[in-house]
């Protein structure tokens, strides 16, 4: 029992890319509910679209820009 080492299986690059692409699709087509009015206003300003029923759809270009702009550490 003392010699056991935990094993971690990581996703392949293809699996990571699929998760990323699926998330981009959901953000763009389904969107997310944003209850805070100030946050909705910022998203609406960034996307040029007004959300209905507090739902904001975020285009993949905006998501990718945010990822690229985020610090790496």
CHARMM internal coordinates of N, CA and C (Angstrom, degrees):
IC EDIT
DIST 1 N 1 CA 1.4491
DIST 1 CA 1 C 1.5192
ANGL 1 N 1 CA 1 C 112.13
DIST 1 C 2 N 1.3189
ANGL 1 CA 1 C 2 N 117.44
DIHE 1 N 1 CA 1 C 2 N -31.55
DIST 2 N 2 CA 1.4534
ANGL 1 C 2 N 2 CA 119.66
DIHE 1 CA 1 C 2 N 2 CA -176.48
DIST 2 CA 2 C 1.5208
ANGL 2 N 2 CA 2 C 112.27
DIHE 1 C 2 N 2 CA 2 C -78.14
DIST 2 C 3 N 1.3314
ANGL 2 CA 2 C 3 N 118.03
DIHE 2 N 2 CA 2 C 3 N -17.85
DIST 3 N 3 CA 1.4590
ANGL 2 C 3 N 3 CA 121.60
DIHE 2 CA 2 C 3 N 3 CA -178.91
DIST 3 CA 3 C 1.5174
ANGL 3 N 3 CA 3 C 113.29
DIHE 2 C 3 N 3 CA 3 C -90.44
DIST 3 C 4 N 1.3187
ANGL 3 CA 3 C 4 N 118.07
DIHE 3 N 3 CA 3 C 4 N 5.09
DIST 4 N 4 CA 1.4648
ANGL 3 C 4 N 4 CA 120.73
DIHE 3 CA 3 C 4 N 4 CA -178.36
DIST 4 CA 4 C 1.5238
ANGL 4 N 4 CA 4 C 111.17
DIHE 3 C 4 N 4 CA 4 C -75.68
DIST 4 C 5 N 1.3067
ANGL 4 CA 4 C 5 N 114.82
DIHE 4 N 4 CA 4 C 5 N 136.73
DIST 5 N 5 CA 1.4651
ANGL 4 C 5 N 5 CA 120.47
DIHE 4 CA 4 C 5 N 5 CA 175.31
DIST 5 CA 5 C 1.5199
ANGL 5 N 5 CA 5 C 108.02
DIHE 4 C 5 N 5 CA 5 C -119.75
DIST 5 C 6 N 1.3083
ANGL 5 CA 5 C 6 N 117.07
DIHE 5 N 5 CA 5 C 6 N 132.03
DIST 6 N 6 CA 1.4697
ANGL 5 C 6 N 6 CA 118.48
DIHE 5 CA 5 C 6 N 6 CA 178.56
DIST 6 CA 6 C 1.5267
ANGL 6 N 6 CA 6 C 110.15
DIHE 5 C 6 N 6 CA 6 C -67.06
DIST 6 C 7 N 1.3097
ANGL 6 CA 6 C 7 N 115.30
DIHE 6 N 6 CA 6 C 7 N 145.18
DIST 7 N 7 CA 1.4588
ANGL 6 C 7 N 7 CA 120.68
DIHE 6 CA 6 C 7 N 7 CA 177.00
DIST 7 CA 7 C 1.5145
ANGL 7 N 7 CA 7 C 108.46
DIHE 6 C 7 N 7 CA 7 C -113.10
DIST 7 C 8 N 1.2952
ANGL 7 CA 7 C 8 N 114.67
DIHE 7 N 7 CA 7 C 8 N 134.94
DIST 8 N 8 CA 1.4551
ANGL 7 C 8 N 8 CA 120.52
DIHE 7 CA 7 C 8 N 8 CA 178.56
DIST 8 CA 8 C 1.5212
ANGL 8 N 8 CA 8 C 107.62
DIHE 7 C 8 N 8 CA 8 C -116.79
DIST 8 C 9 N 1.3020
ANGL 8 CA 8 C 9 N 115.27
DIHE 8 N 8 CA 8 C 9 N 125.57
DIST 9 N 9 CA 1.4560
ANGL 8 C 9 N 9 CA 119.42
DIHE 8 CA 8 C 9 N 9 CA 176.44
DIST 9 CA 9 C 1.5307
ANGL 9 N 9 CA 9 C 107.51
DIHE 8 C 9 N 9 CA 9 C -102.63
DIST 9 C 10 N 1.2793
ANGL 9 CA 9 C 10 N 114.72
DIHE 9 N 9 CA 9 C 10 N 123.92
DIST 10 N 10 CA 1.4494
ANGL 9 C 10 N 10 CA 120.18
DIHE 9 CA 9 C 10 N 10 CA -179.64
DIST 10 CA 10 C 1.5267
ANGL 10 N 10 CA 10 C 108.95
DIHE 9 C 10 N 10 CA 10 C -99.60
DIST 10 C 11 N 1.2958
ANGL 10 CA 10 C 11 N 115.19
DIHE 10 N 10 CA 10 C 11 N 157.88
DIST 11 N 11 CA 1.4567
ANGL 10 C 11 N 11 CA 119.36
DIHE 10 CA 10 C 11 N 11 CA 177.82
DIST 11 CA 11 C 1.5251
ANGL 11 N 11 CA 11 C 109.84
DIHE 10 C 11 N 11 CA 11 C -72.11
DIST 11 C 12 N 1.3052
ANGL 11 CA 11 C 12 N 114.53
DIHE 11 N 11 CA 11 C 12 N 152.03
DIST 12 N 12 CA 1.4579
ANGL 11 C 12 N 12 CA 119.57
DIHE 11 CA 11 C 12 N 12 CA 174.94
DIST 12 CA 12 C 1.5313
ANGL 12 N 12 CA 12 C 108.16
DIHE 11 C 12 N 12 CA 12 C -74.14
DIST 12 C 13 N 1.3148
ANGL 12 CA 12 C 13 N 116.70
DIHE 12 N 12 CA 12 C 13 N 166.31
DIST 13 N 13 CA 1.4747
ANGL 12 C 13 N 13 CA 120.30
DIHE 12 CA 12 C 13 N 13 CA 176.48
DIST 13 CA 13 C 1.5230
ANGL 13 N 13 CA 13 C 110.75
DIHE 12 C 13 N 13 CA 13 C -58.09
DIST 13 C 14 N 1.3152
ANGL 13 CA 13 C 14 N 116.42
DIHE 13 N 13 CA 13 C 14 N -38.53
DIST 14 N 14 CA 1.4629
ANGL 13 C 14 N 14 CA 120.45
DIHE 13 CA 13 C 14 N 14 CA -179.89
DIST 14 CA 14 C 1.5311
ANGL 14 N 14 CA 14 C 110.98
DIHE 13 C 14 N 14 CA 14 C -65.00
DIST 14 C 15 N 1.3279
ANGL 14 CA 14 C 15 N 116.54
DIHE 14 N 14 CA 14 C 15 N -39.86
DIST 15 N 15 CA 1.4639
ANGL 14 C 15 N 15 CA 120.26
DIHE 14 CA 14 C 15 N 15 CA 178.35
DIST 15 CA 15 C 1.5240
ANGL 15 N 15 CA 15 C 110.93
DIHE 14 C 15 N 15 CA 15 C -67.08
DIST 15 C 16 N 1.3230
ANGL 15 CA 15 C 16 N 117.02
DIHE 15 N 15 CA 15 C 16 N -41.75
DIST 16 N 16 CA 1.4682
ANGL 15 C 16 N 16 CA 121.13
DIHE 15 CA 15 C 16 N 16 CA 177.63
DIST 16 CA 16 C 1.5222
ANGL 16 N 16 CA 16 C 109.51
DIHE 15 C 16 N 16 CA 16 C -61.25
DIST 16 C 17 N 1.3243
ANGL 16 CA 16 C 17 N 117.30
DIHE 16 N 16 CA 16 C 17 N -44.31
DIST 17 N 17 CA 1.4692
ANGL 16 C 17 N 17 CA 121.46
DIHE 16 CA 16 C 17 N 17 CA -179.90
DIST 17 CA 17 C 1.5235
ANGL 17 N 17 CA 17 C 111.19
DIHE 16 C 17 N 17 CA 17 C -63.64
DIST 17 C 18 N 1.3426
ANGL 17 CA 17 C 18 N 117.06
DIHE 17 N 17 CA 17 C 18 N -38.41
DIST 18 N 18 CA 1.4698
ANGL 17 C 18 N 18 CA 120.16
DIHE 17 CA 17 C 18 N 18 CA 178.31
DIST 18 CA 18 C 1.5259
ANGL 18 N 18 CA 18 C 110.99
DIHE 17 C 18 N 18 CA 18 C -65.19
DIST 18 C 19 N 1.3249
ANGL 18 CA 18 C 19 N 117.13
DIHE 18 N 18 CA 18 C 19 N -43.97
DIST 19 N 19 CA 1.4704
ANGL 18 C 19 N 19 CA 120.52
DIHE 18 CA 18 C 19 N 19 CA 177.56
DIST 19 CA 19 C 1.5275
ANGL 19 N 19 CA 19 C 109.96
DIHE 18 C 19 N 19 CA 19 C -60.35
DIST 19 C 20 N 1.3294
ANGL 19 CA 19 C 20 N 116.45
DIHE 19 N 19 CA 19 C 20 N -44.09
DIST 20 N 20 CA 1.4644
ANGL 19 C 20 N 20 CA 121.09
DIHE 19 CA 19 C 20 N 20 CA 179.32
DIST 20 CA 20 C 1.5321
ANGL 20 N 20 CA 20 C 110.75
DIHE 19 C 20 N 20 CA 20 C -61.54
DIST 20 C 21 N 1.3261
ANGL 20 CA 20 C 21 N 116.77
DIHE 20 N 20 CA 20 C 21 N -47.90
DIST 21 N 21 CA 1.4655
ANGL 20 C 21 N 21 CA 120.54
DIHE 20 CA 20 C 21 N 21 CA -179.49
DIST 21 CA 21 C 1.5237
ANGL 21 N 21 CA 21 C 111.99
DIHE 20 C 21 N 21 CA 21 C -63.82
DIST 21 C 22 N 1.3374
ANGL 21 CA 21 C 22 N 116.89
DIHE 21 N 21 CA 21 C 22 N -39.89
DIST 22 N 22 CA 1.4639
ANGL 21 C 22 N 22 CA 120.00
DIHE 21 CA 21 C 22 N 22 CA 177.94
DIST 22 CA 22 C 1.5330
ANGL 22 N 22 CA 22 C 111.00
DIHE 21 C 22 N 22 CA 22 C -65.18
DIST 22 C 23 N 1.3297
ANGL 22 CA 22 C 23 N 116.63
DIHE 22 N 22 CA 22 C 23 N -39.86
DIST 23 N 23 CA 1.4634
ANGL 22 C 23 N 23 CA 120.40
DIHE 22 CA 22 C 23 N 23 CA 178.03
DIST 23 CA 23 C 1.5331
ANGL 23 N 23 CA 23 C 110.55
DIHE 22 C 23 N 23 CA 23 C -63.92
DIST 23 C 24 N 1.3363
ANGL 23 CA 23 C 24 N 116.57
DIHE 23 N 23 CA 23 C 24 N -42.22
DIST 24 N 24 CA 1.4616
ANGL 23 C 24 N 24 CA 120.15
DIHE 23 CA 23 C 24 N 24 CA 177.64
DIST 24 CA 24 C 1.5277
ANGL 24 N 24 CA 24 C 110.77
DIHE 23 C 24 N 24 CA 24 C -60.48
DIST 24 C 25 N 1.3204
ANGL 24 CA 24 C 25 N 116.59
DIHE 24 N 24 CA 24 C 25 N -41.63
DIST 25 N 25 CA 1.4615
ANGL 24 C 25 N 25 CA 120.92
DIHE 24 CA 24 C 25 N 25 CA 178.90
DIST 25 CA 25 C 1.5231
ANGL 25 N 25 CA 25 C 110.88
DIHE 24 C 25 N 25 CA 25 C -61.68
DIST 25 C 26 N 1.3280
ANGL 25 CA 25 C 26 N 116.86
DIHE 25 N 25 CA 25 C 26 N -46.61
DIST 26 N 26 CA 1.4660
ANGL 25 C 26 N 26 CA 121.10
DIHE 25 CA 25 C 26 N 26 CA -179.41
DIST 26 CA 26 C 1.5238
ANGL 26 N 26 CA 26 C 110.83
DIHE 25 C 26 N 26 CA 26 C -63.06
DIST 26 C 27 N 1.3265
ANGL 26 CA 26 C 27 N 117.25
DIHE 26 N 26 CA 26 C 27 N -45.50
DIST 27 N 27 CA 1.4704
ANGL 26 C 27 N 27 CA 120.14
DIHE 26 CA 26 C 27 N 27 CA -179.86
DIST 27 CA 27 C 1.5184
ANGL 27 N 27 CA 27 C 111.51
DIHE 26 C 27 N 27 CA 27 C -61.90
DIST 27 C 28 N 1.3323
ANGL 27 CA 27 C 28 N 117.10
DIHE 27 N 27 CA 27 C 28 N -36.40
DIST 28 N 28 CA 1.4619
ANGL 27 C 28 N 28 CA 121.24
DIHE 27 CA 27 C 28 N 28 CA -177.16
DIST 28 CA 28 C 1.5233
ANGL 28 N 28 CA 28 C 112.53
DIHE 27 C 28 N 28 CA 28 C -80.60
DIST 28 C 29 N 1.3134
ANGL 28 CA 28 C 29 N 117.98
DIHE 28 N 28 CA 28 C 29 N -41.61
DIST 29 N 29 CA 1.4703
ANGL 28 C 29 N 29 CA 121.01
DIHE 28 CA 28 C 29 N 29 CA -173.64
DIST 29 CA 29 C 1.5269
ANGL 29 N 29 CA 29 C 113.60
DIHE 28 C 29 N 29 CA 29 C -93.49
DIST 29 C 30 N 1.3238
ANGL 29 CA 29 C 30 N 117.10
DIHE 29 N 29 CA 29 C 30 N -43.35
DIST 30 N 30 CA 1.4677
ANGL 29 C 30 N 30 CA 120.73
DIHE 29 CA 29 C 30 N 30 CA -178.86
DIST 30 CA 30 C 1.5169
ANGL 30 N 30 CA 30 C 110.54
DIHE 29 C 30 N 30 CA 30 C -91.12
DIST 30 C 31 N 1.3354
ANGL 30 CA 30 C 31 N 116.16
DIHE 30 N 30 CA 30 C 31 N -43.35
DIST 31 N 31 CA 1.4527
ANGL 30 C 31 N 31 CA 121.03
DIHE 30 CA 30 C 31 N 31 CA -179.65
DIST 31 CA 31 C 1.5166
ANGL 31 N 31 CA 31 C 112.31
DIHE 30 C 31 N 31 CA 31 C 83.50
DIST 31 C 32 N 1.2992
ANGL 31 CA 31 C 32 N 114.59
DIHE 31 N 31 CA 31 C 32 N -176.18
DIST 32 N 32 CA 1.4649
ANGL 31 C 32 N 32 CA 122.03
DIHE 31 CA 31 C 32 N 32 CA 178.75
DIST 32 CA 32 C 1.5192
ANGL 32 N 32 CA 32 C 108.70
DIHE 31 C 32 N 32 CA 32 C -131.67
DIST 32 C 33 N 1.3313
ANGL 32 CA 32 C 33 N 115.38
DIHE 32 N 32 CA 32 C 33 N 151.08
DIST 33 N 33 CA 1.4528
ANGL 32 C 33 N 33 CA 120.50
DIHE 32 CA 32 C 33 N 33 CA 177.37
DIST 33 CA 33 C 1.5278
ANGL 33 N 33 CA 33 C 108.19
DIHE 32 C 33 N 33 CA 33 C -82.36
DIST 33 C 34 N 1.3120
ANGL 33 CA 33 C 34 N 115.96
DIHE 33 N 33 CA 33 C 34 N 128.60
DIST 34 N 34 CA 1.4632
ANGL 33 C 34 N 34 CA 121.53
DIHE 33 CA 33 C 34 N 34 CA 178.11
DIST 34 CA 34 C 1.5229
ANGL 34 N 34 CA 34 C 106.61
DIHE 33 C 34 N 34 CA 34 C -123.70
DIST 34 C 35 N 1.3287
ANGL 34 CA 34 C 35 N 116.16
DIHE 34 N 34 CA 34 C 35 N 108.10
DIST 35 N 35 CA 1.4592
ANGL 34 C 35 N 35 CA 120.62
DIHE 34 CA 34 C 35 N 35 CA -175.92
DIST 35 CA 35 C 1.5221
ANGL 35 N 35 CA 35 C 113.16
DIHE 34 C 35 N 35 CA 35 C -79.77
DIST 35 C 36 N 1.3235
ANGL 35 CA 35 C 36 N 116.71
DIHE 35 N 35 CA 35 C 36 N -31.26
DIST 36 N 36 CA 1.4596
ANGL 35 C 36 N 36 CA 120.04
DIHE 35 CA 35 C 36 N 36 CA -176.25
DIST 36 CA 36 C 1.5275
ANGL 36 N 36 CA 36 C 110.33
DIHE 35 C 36 N 36 CA 36 C -74.16
DIST 36 C 37 N 1.3244
ANGL 36 CA 36 C 37 N 116.22
DIHE 36 N 36 CA 36 C 37 N 123.54
DIST 37 N 37 CA 1.4601
ANGL 36 C 37 N 37 CA 121.71
DIHE 36 CA 36 C 37 N 37 CA -176.29
DIST 37 CA 37 C 1.5281
ANGL 37 N 37 CA 37 C 111.98
DIHE 36 C 37 N 37 CA 37 C -62.36
DIST 37 C 38 N 1.3278
ANGL 37 CA 37 C 38 N 117.82
DIHE 37 N 37 CA 37 C 38 N -40.34
DIST 38 N 38 CA 1.4673
ANGL 37 C 38 N 38 CA 120.28
DIHE 37 CA 37 C 38 N 38 CA 179.80
DIST 38 CA 38 C 1.5312
ANGL 38 N 38 CA 38 C 110.87
DIHE 37 C 38 N 38 CA 38 C -65.16
DIST 38 C 39 N 1.3263
ANGL 38 CA 38 C 39 N 116.79
DIHE 38 N 38 CA 38 C 39 N -41.46
DIST 39 N 39 CA 1.4663
ANGL 38 C 39 N 39 CA 120.49
DIHE 38 CA 38 C 39 N 39 CA 178.01
DIST 39 CA 39 C 1.5226
ANGL 39 N 39 CA 39 C 110.74
DIHE 38 C 39 N 39 CA 39 C -64.67
DIST 39 C 40 N 1.3516
ANGL 39 CA 39 C 40 N 117.30
DIHE 39 N 39 CA 39 C 40 N -42.21
DIST 40 N 40 CA 1.4693
ANGL 39 C 40 N 40 CA 120.56
DIHE 39 CA 39 C 40 N 40 CA 177.07
DIST 40 CA 40 C 1.5160
ANGL 40 N 40 CA 40 C 110.55
DIHE 39 C 40 N 40 CA 40 C -59.67
DIST 40 C 41 N 1.3133
ANGL 40 CA 40 C 41 N 116.36
DIHE 40 N 40 CA 40 C 41 N -41.41
DIST 41 N 41 CA 1.4620
ANGL 40 C 41 N 41 CA 120.46
DIHE 40 CA 40 C 41 N 41 CA -179.75
DIST 41 CA 41 C 1.5325
ANGL 41 N 41 CA 41 C 110.62
DIHE 40 C 41 N 41 CA 41 C -62.28
DIST 41 C 42 N 1.3362
ANGL 41 CA 41 C 42 N 116.80
DIHE 41 N 41 CA 41 C 42 N -42.29
DIST 42 N 42 CA 1.4712
ANGL 41 C 42 N 42 CA 120.21
DIHE 41 CA 41 C 42 N 42 CA 178.31
DIST 42 CA 42 C 1.5198
ANGL 42 N 42 CA 42 C 111.22
DIHE 41 C 42 N 42 CA 42 C -62.81
DIST 42 C 43 N 1.3376
ANGL 42 CA 42 C 43 N 116.98
DIHE 42 N 42 CA 42 C 43 N -44.04
DIST 43 N 43 CA 1.4612
ANGL 42 C 43 N 43 CA 120.13
DIHE 42 CA 42 C 43 N 43 CA 178.17
DIST 43 CA 43 C 1.5245
ANGL 43 N 43 CA 43 C 111.18
DIHE 42 C 43 N 43 CA 43 C -64.63
DIST 43 C 44 N 1.3263
ANGL 43 CA 43 C 44 N 116.66
DIHE 43 N 43 CA 43 C 44 N -42.17
DIST 44 N 44 CA 1.4586
ANGL 43 C 44 N 44 CA 120.32
DIHE 43 CA 43 C 44 N 44 CA 179.68
DIST 44 CA 44 C 1.5256
ANGL 44 N 44 CA 44 C 110.90
DIHE 43 C 44 N 44 CA 44 C -63.52
DIST 44 C 45 N 1.3210
ANGL 44 CA 44 C 45 N 116.24
DIHE 44 N 44 CA 44 C 45 N -37.87
DIST 45 N 45 CA 1.4600
ANGL 44 C 45 N 45 CA 120.69
DIHE 44 CA 44 C 45 N 45 CA 177.33
DIST 45 CA 45 C 1.5295
ANGL 45 N 45 CA 45 C 110.38
DIHE 44 C 45 N 45 CA 45 C -66.46
DIST 45 C 46 N 1.3381
ANGL 45 CA 45 C 46 N 116.93
DIHE 45 N 45 CA 45 C 46 N -41.11
DIST 46 N 46 CA 1.4614
ANGL 45 C 46 N 46 CA 121.18
DIHE 45 CA 45 C 46 N 46 CA -177.93
DIST 46 CA 46 C 1.5335
ANGL 46 N 46 CA 46 C 112.10
DIHE 45 C 46 N 46 CA 46 C -72.03
DIST 46 C 47 N 1.3321
ANGL 46 CA 46 C 47 N 116.65
DIHE 46 N 46 CA 46 C 47 N -34.93
DIST 47 N 47 CA 1.4634
ANGL 46 C 47 N 47 CA 119.66
DIHE 46 CA 46 C 47 N 47 CA -176.19
DIST 47 CA 47 C 1.5174
ANGL 47 N 47 CA 47 C 112.99
DIHE 46 C 47 N 47 CA 47 C -95.43
DIST 47 C 48 N 1.3216
ANGL 47 CA 47 C 48 N 116.97
DIHE 47 N 47 CA 47 C 48 N -18.93
DIST 48 N 48 CA 1.4580
ANGL 47 C 48 N 48 CA 120.17
DIHE 47 CA 47 C 48 N 48 CA -176.96
DIST 48 CA 48 C 1.5158
ANGL 48 N 48 CA 48 C 112.56
DIHE 47 C 48 N 48 CA 48 C 76.27
DIST 48 C 49 N 1.3359
ANGL 48 CA 48 C 49 N 116.90
DIHE 48 N 48 CA 48 C 49 N 11.69
DIST 49 N 49 CA 1.4647
ANGL 48 C 49 N 49 CA 121.49
DIHE 48 CA 48 C 49 N 49 CA -178.66
DIST 49 CA 49 C 1.5175
ANGL 49 N 49 CA 49 C 109.79
DIHE 48 C 49 N 49 CA 49 C -125.60
DIST 49 C 50 N 1.3218
ANGL 49 CA 49 C 50 N 115.21
DIHE 49 N 49 CA 49 C 50 N 139.42
DIST 50 N 50 CA 1.4614
ANGL 49 C 50 N 50 CA 120.03
DIHE 49 CA 49 C 50 N 50 CA 175.42
DIST 50 CA 50 C 1.5223
ANGL 50 N 50 CA 50 C 108.62
DIHE 49 C 50 N 50 CA 50 C -89.73
DIST 50 C 51 N 1.3186
ANGL 50 CA 50 C 51 N 116.47
DIHE 50 N 50 CA 50 C 51 N 132.07
DIST 51 N 51 CA 1.4567
ANGL 50 C 51 N 51 CA 120.44
DIHE 50 CA 50 C 51 N 51 CA 179.84
DIST 51 CA 51 C 1.5153
ANGL 51 N 51 CA 51 C 111.39
DIHE 50 C 51 N 51 CA 51 C -83.47
DIST 51 C 52 N 1.3267
ANGL 51 CA 51 C 52 N 115.82
DIHE 51 N 51 CA 51 C 52 N 142.16
DIST 52 N 52 CA 1.4617
ANGL 51 C 52 N 52 CA 121.13
DIHE 51 CA 51 C 52 N 52 CA 176.62
DIST 52 CA 52 C 1.5180
ANGL 52 N 52 CA 52 C 108.32
DIHE 51 C 52 N 52 CA 52 C -96.42
DIST 52 C 53 N 1.3245
ANGL 52 CA 52 C 53 N 116.90
DIHE 52 N 52 CA 52 C 53 N 139.01
DIST 53 N 53 CA 1.4642
ANGL 52 C 53 N 53 CA 122.04
DIHE 52 CA 52 C 53 N 53 CA 178.36
DIST 53 CA 53 C 1.5219
ANGL 53 N 53 CA 53 C 112.42
DIHE 52 C 53 N 53 CA 53 C 55.38
DIST 53 C 54 N 1.3188
ANGL 53 CA 53 C 54 N 116.71
DIHE 53 N 53 CA 53 C 54 N 36.70
DIST 54 N 54 CA 1.4692
ANGL 53 C 54 N 54 CA 123.50
DIHE 53 CA 53 C 54 N 54 CA 177.60
DIST 54 CA 54 C 1.5285
ANGL 54 N 54 CA 54 C 112.82
DIHE 53 C 54 N 54 CA 54 C 68.88
DIST 54 C 55 N 1.3340
ANGL 54 CA 54 C 55 N 118.02
DIHE 54 N 54 CA 54 C 55 N 11.80
DIST 55 N 55 CA 1.4612
ANGL 54 C 55 N 55 CA 121.10
DIHE 54 CA 54 C 55 N 55 CA 179.33
DIST 55 CA 55 C 1.5283
ANGL 55 N 55 CA 55 C 109.11
DIHE 54 C 55 N 55 CA 55 C -92.42
DIST 55 C 56 N 1.3187
ANGL 55 CA 55 C 56 N 114.94
DIHE 55 N 55 CA 55 C 56 N 128.81
DIST 56 N 56 CA 1.4584
ANGL 55 C 56 N 56 CA 121.29
DIHE 55 CA 55 C 56 N 56 CA 179.48
DIST 56 CA 56 C 1.5243
ANGL 56 N 56 CA 56 C 108.30
DIHE 55 C 56 N 56 CA 56 C -115.30
DIST 56 C 57 N 1.3117
ANGL 56 CA 56 C 57 N 115.89
DIHE 56 N 56 CA 56 C 57 N 127.86
DIST 57 N 57 CA 1.4633
ANGL 56 C 57 N 57 CA 121.03
DIHE 56 CA 56 C 57 N 57 CA 174.66
DIST 57 CA 57 C 1.5232
ANGL 57 N 57 CA 57 C 107.65
DIHE 56 C 57 N 57 CA 57 C -101.01
DIST 57 C 58 N 1.3198
ANGL 57 CA 57 C 58 N 115.06
DIHE 57 N 57 CA 57 C 58 N 128.57
DIST 58 N 58 CA 1.4592
ANGL 57 C 58 N 58 CA 120.15
DIHE 57 CA 57 C 58 N 58 CA -173.63
DIST 58 CA 58 C 1.5207
ANGL 58 N 58 CA 58 C 108.83
DIHE 57 C 58 N 58 CA 58 C -112.28
DIST 58 C 59 N 1.3308
ANGL 58 CA 58 C 59 N 117.23
DIHE 58 N 58 CA 58 C 59 N 114.63
DIST 59 N 59 CA 1.4718
ANGL 58 C 59 N 59 CA 120.14
DIHE 58 CA 58 C 59 N 59 CA -178.58
DIST 59 CA 59 C 1.5289
ANGL 59 N 59 CA 59 C 112.07
DIHE 58 C 59 N 59 CA 59 C -65.64
DIST 59 C 60 N 1.3376
ANGL 59 CA 59 C 60 N 114.81
DIHE 59 N 59 CA 59 C 60 N 150.28
DIST 60 N 60 CA 1.4656
ANGL 59 C 60 N 60 CA 119.51
DIHE 59 CA 59 C 60 N 60 CA -175.97
DIST 60 CA 60 C 1.5199
ANGL 60 N 60 CA 60 C 112.35
DIHE 59 C 60 N 60 CA 60 C -60.38
DIST 60 C 61 N 1.3215
ANGL 60 CA 60 C 61 N 118.55
DIHE 60 N 60 CA 60 C 61 N -32.47
DIST 61 N 61 CA 1.4656
ANGL 60 C 61 N 61 CA 120.24
DIHE 60 CA 60 C 61 N 61 CA 178.72
DIST 61 CA 61 C 1.5235
ANGL 61 N 61 CA 61 C 111.48
DIHE 60 C 61 N 61 CA 61 C -62.12
DIST 61 C 62 N 1.3286
ANGL 61 CA 61 C 62 N 116.64
DIHE 61 N 61 CA 61 C 62 N -38.32
DIST 62 N 62 CA 1.4621
ANGL 61 C 62 N 62 CA 120.65
DIHE 61 CA 61 C 62 N 62 CA 179.03
DIST 62 CA 62 C 1.5348
ANGL 62 N 62 CA 62 C 110.67
DIHE 61 C 62 N 62 CA 62 C -69.48
DIST 62 C 63 N 1.3283
ANGL 62 CA 62 C 63 N 116.80
DIHE 62 N 62 CA 62 C 63 N -40.82
DIST 63 N 63 CA 1.4643
ANGL 62 C 63 N 63 CA 120.25
DIHE 62 CA 62 C 63 N 63 CA 178.15
DIST 63 CA 63 C 1.5267
ANGL 63 N 63 CA 63 C 109.86
DIHE 62 C 63 N 63 CA 63 C -62.75
DIST 63 C 64 N 1.3327
ANGL 63 CA 63 C 64 N 116.42
DIHE 63 N 63 CA 63 C 64 N -47.87
DIST 64 N 64 CA 1.4670
ANGL 63 C 64 N 64 CA 119.86
DIHE 63 CA 63 C 64 N 64 CA -179.36
DIST 64 CA 64 C 1.5241
ANGL 64 N 64 CA 64 C 111.62
DIHE 63 C 64 N 64 CA 64 C -63.68
DIST 64 C 65 N 1.3217
ANGL 64 CA 64 C 65 N 117.40
DIHE 64 N 64 CA 64 C 65 N -36.59
DIST 65 N 65 CA 1.4593
ANGL 64 C 65 N 65 CA 120.32
DIHE 64 CA 64 C 65 N 65 CA 176.25
DIST 65 CA 65 C 1.5321
ANGL 65 N 65 CA 65 C 109.96
DIHE 64 C 65 N 65 CA 65 C -61.91
DIST 65 C 66 N 1.3464
ANGL 65 CA 65 C 66 N 116.22
DIHE 65 N 65 CA 65 C 66 N -44.59
DIST 66 N 66 CA 1.4650
ANGL 65 C 66 N 66 CA 120.41
DIHE 65 CA 65 C 66 N 66 CA -179.21
DIST 66 CA 66 C 1.5351
ANGL 66 N 66 CA 66 C 111.15
DIHE 65 C 66 N 66 CA 66 C -63.69
DIST 66 C 67 N 1.3204
ANGL 66 CA 66 C 67 N 116.40
DIHE 66 N 66 CA 66 C 67 N -39.67
DIST 67 N 67 CA 1.4739
ANGL 66 C 67 N 67 CA 119.90
DIHE 66 CA 66 C 67 N 67 CA 177.80
DIST 67 CA 67 C 1.5221
ANGL 67 N 67 CA 67 C 109.78
DIHE 66 C 67 N 67 CA 67 C -63.54
DIST 67 C 68 N 1.3148
ANGL 67 CA 67 C 68 N 116.72
DIHE 67 N 67 CA 67 C 68 N -45.67
DIST 68 N 68 CA 1.4731
ANGL 67 C 68 N 68 CA 120.52
DIHE 67 CA 67 C 68 N 68 CA -179.80
DIST 68 CA 68 C 1.5168
ANGL 68 N 68 CA 68 C 112.23
DIHE 67 C 68 N 68 CA 68 C -64.53
DIST 68 C 69 N 1.3444
ANGL 68 CA 68 C 69 N 117.12
DIHE 68 N 68 CA 68 C 69 N -32.20
DIST 69 N 69 CA 1.4585
ANGL 68 C 69 N 69 CA 121.55
DIHE 68 CA 68 C 69 N 69 CA -177.54
DIST 69 CA 69 C 1.5310
ANGL 69 N 69 CA 69 C 113.13
DIHE 68 C 69 N 69 CA 69 C -81.47
DIST 69 C 70 N 1.3422
ANGL 69 CA 69 C 70 N 116.43
DIHE 69 N 69 CA 69 C 70 N -17.31
DIST 70 N 70 CA 1.4651
ANGL 69 C 70 N 70 CA 120.30
DIHE 69 CA 69 C 70 N 70 CA -177.10
DIST 70 CA 70 C 1.5404
ANGL 70 N 70 CA 70 C 109.97
DIHE 69 C 70 N 70 CA 70 C -71.81
DIST 70 C 71 N 1.3296
ANGL 70 CA 70 C 71 N 116.15
DIHE 70 N 70 CA 70 C 71 N 144.75
DIST 71 N 71 CA 1.4713
ANGL 70 C 71 N 71 CA 119.10
DIHE 70 CA 70 C 71 N 71 CA 176.72
DIST 71 CA 71 C 1.5288
ANGL 71 N 71 CA 71 C 109.90
DIHE 70 C 71 N 71 CA 71 C -64.56
DIST 71 C 72 N 1.3100
ANGL 71 CA 71 C 72 N 116.52
DIHE 71 N 71 CA 71 C 72 N 148.98
DIST 72 N 72 CA 1.4614
ANGL 71 C 72 N 72 CA 120.56
DIHE 71 CA 71 C 72 N 72 CA -178.30
DIST 72 CA 72 C 1.5208
ANGL 72 N 72 CA 72 C 112.59
DIHE 71 C 72 N 72 CA 72 C -83.08
DIST 72 C 73 N 1.2725
ANGL 72 CA 72 C 73 N 118.98
DIHE 72 N 72 CA 72 C 73 N -18.27
DIST 73 N 73 CA 1.4685
ANGL 72 C 73 N 73 CA 122.53
DIHE 72 CA 72 C 73 N 73 CA -179.91
DIST 73 CA 73 C 1.4978
ANGL 73 N 73 CA 73 C 110.36
DIHE 72 C 73 N 73 CA 73 C -120.56
END
COOR INIT
IC SEED 1 N 1 CA 1 C
IC BUILD
